[in-house]
Amino acid sequence: MFGSRRGLVALLAVGVLVVSAGCSGNGKPVATATRTVQPAGPTLLTFSVYGAPQMITAYAKIAADFSAAHPDIVVNIRPYDTHAAAQKALASEIAGGQAPDAFMADVTDLPDLIAHRSVRRLDELLGERHVDFGDGYQRNALEAFSAENALQCMPVDVSPMVVYYNTSLINLAALTPPGNRPVTADTGWNFDEFAAAAAQVRGHRARGVYVEPSLTQIAPFLFSGGGHLVDNLGAPKTLQLSQGSSESAVERLLEVVRNPQLTFSKKQIAHQSAVQRFKAGKLGMILGYRSLTPVLREQQNLDFDVMPMPKLGTKATVGTSTGLCLSSATPHPQKAADFLAYAVSDTAASELAETGYAEPTNLDVENSDDFLQPGQLPVSSSVFQSSVRSIYAFPSVPAWAQVLTATAPLLSDLFYDTVIDPLDDRLKAIDAASVPIFTPVLPPTPGATGSPTPGSTPTS
């Protein structure tokens, strides 16, 4: 696409050759050429986005509105259905020298983007455009997209993990006896109350709760219980599920998720997903982000609300966040920065919030009705706002995605195997599986003769 774009600009810039008659010194006519330069056309910027159709439509409108206000710039959207599809395309485009001028990225993409020098720092560019980093945007989201003492991408939305619950199946008022502190969205709940809520759901085809067997969904319980996910957040070498408070938190969680009266089996979830069962009124609680809200709204006669993650000790959750990045290869950094500044403005953030999928990092919009959407479910949308402050970070290293993938089957066994005793051995095995991913052993460096260097161990 970049090749055709440059061709168009080149054509617009070429002058029209006009042949006119003139006279030589001996009176004979000669042809003289003059070049009339046509005005250059608008700068074309390409912006790669992904998400649900409503989100793509919102970004397309943001791009169109910006282009209308800046006749010298046209922003073209490259839409993708999923984050995975967008990242695959981005990698191919970068390798082929056709990277978009700007693109969306998940916060988990940042380590690779920085490692490959694919983004251009934004703090100075956006600061020149009066973007209010001090009080205008979620601080933890700005920190998550920062590295090497600079803002690498501008966070545009952030969402904490919360508990969605079916209000027809879960009765919060019945969780505590009269006279005790009631369980509400404002007060939150502890793990015992969460487990008691799951036990309220009765029926042959219904269950109380589903927690995915993944590090992402285990992490909030672990953090709340005082545990640590890794040994060193900035430079992890191993998971720490088997260590002290971490193991205690996992053990408490397993008491619920391994109870067949409270949760569905692995086979049942494979047959029909947890989201499908929740929408069908057969599942009391499910963990999710703000993006789950419009999906559930589509289901007729489904009454649901949200609660903060339950506490084993302190308030804790994890979050997801997307940001807008400026390609390091863009030939138009100033104009692309103009667009990104508009894309995180109040007007643009309101467009995203109204879809129901996004929780803007723009605080003015996050606190507005555009996000809270009174009159629509969930009634307790303020839970998303309050829970943002309790987000714990995941390791920001390229290996983290591999660790998530490698540990998924081991965690699934932990949730569903008939016997898992001794638990400590299981958790140590999961920790051990992460070590070679965090700290891979490099092959020995060959010597001049092709033999291993002294002190190295040959690999098979």
N, C-alpha and C positions, 0 to 999 in steps of 0.2 A: 504494500500500500504506500510505503514511503516513496518508492520509485515513481509511481504514477503522480504522487503529490508534487515531487520536485519537477516532474515534467510539465505539469500544469503551471507552476510558478514560472518555469523557464519560458514557456510560451507567452505568458502574460508580459514578461519583461523584454521580449524581443521587439525591436523597433520595426516599423514598416518602412521598407526601402522605396523611396520615391525618386523617379528619374525625371529630371527637368532639363530643358534645353538652355544652353549657354553659348557664348561665342569665344572663339580663340583669338589670338592676337591678329591672325590673318583674315578674320571675319568669318571663318568657317564655324558652323555650329558644333558644339561638343556636348557630350552627355555628362552631367554632374550628378552625383548621388548625395542625397541628404537623408539623415536618419531621424524619424519622428519617434520619440520614446513614449510608449504608452504607459500610463500609471500602473504600478504593480498592484496585483490583487491582494485580498486579505491574507493574513497569515493563517495557515491551517494547523490546528492543534488536534491531536488524537488523544482521547481519554478512554482508558480501558476500565470497565466496571463489571460487576457480577452481582447476582442475587435474584430474588423473586421478581416476576414481571412488574409488580408495583414499584419496586426499588429502581429497576431499570428505567421505568417511565419517569420517576421522580428525577433521576439524574439526567435523563434526556431533556426534561424541562429546564433544569438548572443550567445545562449547557446552552440550550436555545435562548433562555433569558439573558445569559451573559453575552452571547453573540449578538443579540439584538441591541444590547447597550454598548457594545464595542464593535462597530462595523468593520474595523480593521482586523478582527479576529473571528475565525469560525472554528468552533469546537465540535469535532466529530466523535461520536460515541462508538466504542467497540464493546458490544454487550456479550456477556457469557452467563450461562444459567447457574453455574456453581463456581465456588472458589477454586476447586481442583482444576476445572477446565480453564479458568482464567490464568492460573499459575503455569499450567502446561503451555498455554499459548504464549505467555510472557517470556518464558525461558527460551522458546523457539525464536521469538521475535528479537530478543536481545542477542542471541547467538547469530542471527541473520542480519544484524544491523538495522532492524526495523522496529525498534522498541517504541511504544507510544510515548508521547511527551509527558503524560501523567497517567497514573493508574492507581486503582484501589489495591490494598494489601491487608492481610490479616496481621495482627501483631506477632503471630508465630512465624511469619515470613521474614521478619526484620533481620534476624541473624544472617540468613543467606544473602539477602539483598546487600547488607553491609559488607559481608565477606567478599562478594563479587563486585563491589563498588558500583552497584546498579542504580543508586539513588543519590540525589544532590541535597545537601543539608538545607533546611528550610527556615531556621530561626531568623537569620538576618533578612532573607527575602520577605518573609511574612511580617517581620518587625517593621520593615520599611513601608509596609502597606497597612500599618496600624492594627494588626491583629493583636488582641488583648490576651497575652499569655498569662498575665498575673491573676486576674479574677474572672475572666470570661469563659474559661474552659476547665473541664475536669482535670485536676492536677495529676491524679494517678495515671490517666490516659496519656497525658503529655510525657510523663516520666517513662511510661512503657514504650513509647515510640522514640525515645532518646537514646543515644549511644555516642561514645567518643566525644562527650561534652557538647553535643549538638542535637537539635531536633531533626531527626532523619525523615520522618513523615508526619503529616498533621492529622491527629486522630479526629475522626468525624463522628463516630458513634462508639458507645461502650455499653455493655450490658452485664450485670452480675447474674450468676446462676441463682435461681429461686425455686421454691416448691409451688407448682401448680396443683390445685386440688379441686375435686368435684364437690361443689357445695351441697349437692343432693345426697352424697355418700359420706361426707366428712362433716361432723358437727363439732365445731371448735368449742362451743359453749359447754358441751358435755365432757370435756377433757379434764375439768377441774371441779371439785365440789363447791357448793355455795359458800361464799365468804372468802374464798381463795382468789389470788390474782388471776383474772381471766386471761385466756390465750387469745390474743388479737394480733392483727397485722402490725400494730404499733409496738406492742410489747415483745413480740416474737415468742418462740417456744424452745423448750429444751428437748434433748433427744428422747427422753422417756415419754414426753407428751406426743412427740412425732410418732413413736412406736405405738402408742395407745390410739392415735388417730388411724393408723394403718389397720389396727385390730377392729375398728368399728365396721369395716366393710365385710359383710357376710354374704355368702352365696356360692353355689357350685362353680359358676362361671366368672365370678368377680374376685378381685384381690385388692389389697389395700395400697400397695406401693411398688414402684419399680425404680431401681437404681442400676444404671448401666455398669457392667464390670470393666471399668476403665480408670486409669489414673486421674483423668479429668473429673469424674464424678465421685471418686473416693476422696480426692484431695480436700474438699471443704470440711469433711468430718475429721480428717487427720489434723488439719490446721486448727480446727476448733478445739480438739483435744490436746493441744499443746505439742503436737508432733511436727516433724520436719520431713518434707518430701525428699530432699537431697541433702548431701553433706555440705555443699557450698553452692548457694544460689547463683553466684557469678561465674564459678568455674567448677561445676559438679563433676564428681568422679564416680558416684554411686547413689542409687536410691537408698532411702533409710526407712523402709516400711517395717523392718524387724527391730528397730531401735526404740526401746522404752515407751514413751507416750504414743508414738506412731503405732506400735503394735497394739497397744490398749485400745486406741481409737478404732483400728481396723476390726478388732475382735468384737467391739460393741456393735459396729455396723453389720458384721456377719450374722449376729444373732437375729437380725431382722431379715436381711436379704436371703438368708438360707432357710428361712421358715416357709415351707410350702403352703401354709395357710394364709400367709401374708403377701406372697409374691408369686408371679408366674414362673414356670420352669423355662429352661433354655429352649426346649422343643416348642413350647407354647408361644414364646416370643418370636421364634423363627417362623412360625405359622402365621402370626399376626402381631405386628409391631406394638410396642407400648403406646405410641401415640394413637394408633388406630383403636386400641382397646380403651384408651382414655376418652376418645371422641365418641365411642359407642356406649359410654357410661358403665364400663366394666372394670375400671381401674380408678382407685381413689386418689392417688398422688403420683406425680411424675416430676422429675427435675428438668429445668429448661431455662432458656434465655428469653429476652424480649421478643425475638423473632418467632417464637412459638405462638404468641398472642393472636395474630391474624389467622393462623392456621386453625386454631381452636374456635375462633369466631365464625368460621365458615360452617361449623356444625350446628344445625338447628336443634333447639331445645337442650343445648348443653350449657349448664350453669357452672361457672368456675371462677375461682379467685386465686390470689397468690399469697404466699407467706415467705418470710425470710428462711434461709437454711436453718435447721435446728442446731442448737448449741450443745456441744459436749463440755464446753468450758467458755471460751470467748466467742464473740461473733466472728464468723469467718465464712467466706465464699470464694469462688474464683470467677473470672469474667472473660468475656470475649470482646475484642475491639477491632475495628477496621480504621485504616487511615488512608489519606491521599498522599501519594508520593510523586516527586518530580524526578523524571528519568535523568540520570547523569549524562545521557547521550542527546538530550533534546537540544536542538539548535536555537530554541527560543525560550530560554529560562525566565526572562523577565515577563514575557506575556503569559507563559504557563503559570508563573507565580501569581499574576493578576487573577487568573481563573481560579486557582486554588484558594486564594483569599476570599473570593466571592462564594466558593463552594462550601465554606464553613461560616458564612455570614448568617445572621438571623433569618433572612428570607429563605436561603437555601436549606438551612437546618430545619425550618418549619415544614418545607416540602417533604423532607425525609421522615420527620416525626409523624406527619399525618398518615403515612402508609401503615403505621402500627408496628412495623418491623424494627425500627431503629430507636435507640435512646441516644439523643444527641449529646455530644460532649460540650456543646454550646449551652452554658448554664441558663441563660435567659430563656431559651426555647425549652430546655428540659423542665423548667419550672412553670411552663405555660400550659394552657389547655390543649395546645397542639399535640403535646406529648401525653398529658394526663388523660385527655379524652373522656371527660365526665359524661355519664350516660351510657358508656360502653363497658364491656367486661375487659379486664378484671376491674372490679370496683377499687381494689387496693393498689392501684398503679404506683402509689408513692413508695411501695416496697422496693421497687427498682431503684428509686432515687436514694433511699436510705442505705440500701445494701451495697451501693457502689463504694462507699467508704470502708467496707469490710473486705474488699477484694485483696487476695493474696496473689503474688506474682508466681508464674511458672519460670523455670530456668530459661534465660534468653540465649540459647546456644543452638547452633545448627543441628546438633545431635538429638534435640528433644523430640522432634517428630518421629525419629527412628525408635526412640525409647518407648513412646506411646504405642507404636505398632508392635514392637517386639514383646511388650509385656501384656498386651491384650489377651492372648490365649491363656497365659498363666493366671491372670486375674479371673478369666472366665471359669477356669478349673476351680479356682478358690471359691467362687460363688456357687458352683453347681455340682462339683464332685461329691459323691456320697460320703466319703470320709476324707478329712483334710488334716487330721491329727498326725504329728504335732504341728500346730499352726506356725510355730517359730521356724521350723524347717522350710515350710512353704514360702514364708516371707523372705527368708534368707536367700532362697533360690531365685526369687523375683529380683531382689537387690543385686545378686550376683550376675543375673542376666543383663543388667544395665551397664556393668563395669566396662566390658570391651566396646560398648557403643560410645560411652562418654570418653573413654581413653583407649582408642584403638591402638593395637601394637603394629607399628609400621614394619614392613618387610626390611630385611637387612640391606644396607647399601653395598653393592658389589664393589670389589676392589678393581684395580687396573686389569687383572687377569680374569675377572669375572667371578672370582671366589669371594665368599663372605669376608667382610672386614674383621680384624681381630676382635675377639670378645663377643661376636654376634652368634646367634643360634640359627642354623639353617631352618627354613620352613619346608614342610613337606608339600 
